[in-house]
Amino acid sequence: MWVLGVDIGTTNMKLGVFRPAGDTLELVRQFSQSYAIHVYNNGLFADIEQQKWQDAFVAGCHAMAEVTADIDIIAISGTTPGLTAMDDRGEALYPAILMLDQRSQKQAREILDTVGLDRLLAATANMPVAGGCSLAGILWLRDNAPEVFKQAHKFGHSNTYFAHWLTGAYAIDPSSASLTGLYNTTRNDYTWNDDLVRSFGLSASQLPELIPAYASVGAVRPALARELGFTKEPQVLIGGNDAVLAAYSVGVREPGQIINVNGTCEISLVCLPRCLPSPHYNIRAHVLPDRWLTLHVMNAGGKALEWFKSVFCSEMADEEFYSQFLPRAVDAWLDRDSAVTYTPYLMGSRYSLDPLQAELLGLTQTTTREEILAAIVRGLCRYQSNHLHDIEQHLPLQHTIHLTGGAVNPALIHAKRKWLRDCDYVHEEDSSVKGAALLARLYLERR
């Protein structure tokens, strides 16, 4: 069994080819390709053309042709929502609206006013906010792109669109559907909430079929398989949300286990034995039964570091900034008092209907760029620390935090131990890709 894990990230795609190795999977080859997203209208809009996902996948298959030729199973990890309106052929009618997007604030308020927060939390376990609720994005299309809304045959997330491109079938999994604003997340029973669907003039027929993350949507279409260089027609597993699959890959499966994902966004997830809805964080269904995960997102995690570099350290190459300047700044201020504070809403907040903005306070003429960078790192850490403290009121947390993502380095681990939580940190690599690939075992067991 050869498995191709596909991670449709916010700003790049990662592919990994795996083969069985005892009780786990061994990475044989990997590929990564970046792509640009569009952030515009004063940072309120964030989207991407779905063709970029296809192009990156084709490039990866061709680059690894000697191992992808014999692939048996493809499993998808996807940025969520990545909301895509598709016509009756599965073609995208509009760029994918990303989680960073803030355009649908008015529609998020409409959802709350129509249904009420208590009812939404009881059913969907999530508060509707711009970017983090695909129903709000669907209603924005209704109000601002009516021709797209009228032509839409299906509304889906990134894995829905990508799986349809490969196989011709529409599907979505619970970990992705949890943030539609239309899924019965609290029950997690593979059903759309018909009352909510009807309340906004939609039909369940416009939504993908709900299937387990490890379930196959079907085989890759024969003509596309040949174009990609496959000698077989691999089964395509619908997979799930990238952060949930990152958690699954590192063994976050029992209550109180924690993972901290560091990429464009920074996300902390805690495994729950029961659904604990809150307006202060998201809830995802796990890829495992009877488990849920909190999803506490800072829209600009690694993105905040990129912004700082572009404004304050533009003369530095990335290597110098991340391997020398960042560690030096963190070490200099790790045990010193600083009046500089950072409010970390550089790209808004997923938990507010208001367009929150970042703030740097306490600056004086003696403030250095090192102190400012340390304040940004400290603000990001404390934001996630507050979430762990909230969850700790409901269940005991374990003493280890798993770390993953490209924005992790030793300096940031020191900072997290000081400002996020004093515990053991274990750094993992490429876990969303591996998490997707691991679903192949569940697929084979349940076939």
Buried (B, 14 or more C-beta within 10 A) or exposed (E): EBBBBBBBBBBBBBBBBBBEEEEEBEBBBBBBBEBEBEBEEEBBBBBBBBEBBBBBBBBBBEBBEEBBBEBBBBBBBBBBBBBBBBEEEBBBBBBBBBBBBBBBBBBBBBBBEBBEBEBBBEBBBBBBBBBBBBBBBBBBBBEEBEEBBEBBBBBBBBBBBBBBBBBBBBBBBBBBBBBBBBBBBBEBEBEBBEEBBEBBEBEEEBBBBBBBBBBBBBBBBEEBBEEBBBEBBBBBBBBBBBBBBBBBBBBBEEBBBBBBBBBBBBBBBBBBEEBBBBEEBBBBBBBBEEBBBBBBBBBBBBBBBBBBBEEBBEEEEEEEBBBEBBBBBBBBBBEEEBEBBBEBBBBBBBBBBEBBEBEBEBEEEEBEEBBBBBBBBBBBBBBBBEBBEBBEEBBEBBEBBBBBBBBBBEBBBBBBBBBBBEBEBEBBBBBBBBBBBBBBBBBEEEE
